[in-house]
Amino acid sequence: MMHKAFQRCYLILTSKVEQSDVPWLKRHCKFVAAPTCPARCIGFGFAVFSQEAILAVEKNIRKTFEENGAQPLINILACRQLAIDLKKKDSLANKYIVDVLIKEALVVLMEQTTGWSYIQCNQALEMTISRSLMDSFDMAMNSRASIKEKMTV
């Protein structure tokens, strides 16, 4: 399943578009438009995946796209302006991985597991986003049952 997640991430990285109606490119395009804007990303996927699973996905994404610092990531990027921005500020490469690639990988894994559409998976994964880790955990506990119920229908 991670193979499909890597494929999606690679397609995003090699995309030259800066605006798109393709659902799985929107997060990338939003980042390209405003790379330094803070994203509310704490808790993405908490209601669906365990913390261990999310960390495993993050580790695999980083291992694949961030070996030896951010250079492999930058070398793959088709969007030249984003590559220049990431070269200037190393912390932006980390932010891109967290705000775009890890989230998209989790969506792919959920799509593969449930057979749901991108939109359905993304909505379920976004249910627990918050600015606070504790709030995200609370929302996850409240959302988990409804998501499991939808998955069995």
Buried (B, 14 or more C-beta within 10 A) or exposed (E): EBEEBBEBBBBBBEBEBEEEEEEBBBBBBBBBEEBEEEBEBBBBBBBBBEEEEBEEBBEBBBEBBBEEEBEBBBEBBEBEEBBEBBBEEEEBBBBBBBBBBBBBBBBBBBBBEBEBEBEBBBEBBBBBBBEEEEBBBBBBEEBBEEBEEEBEE
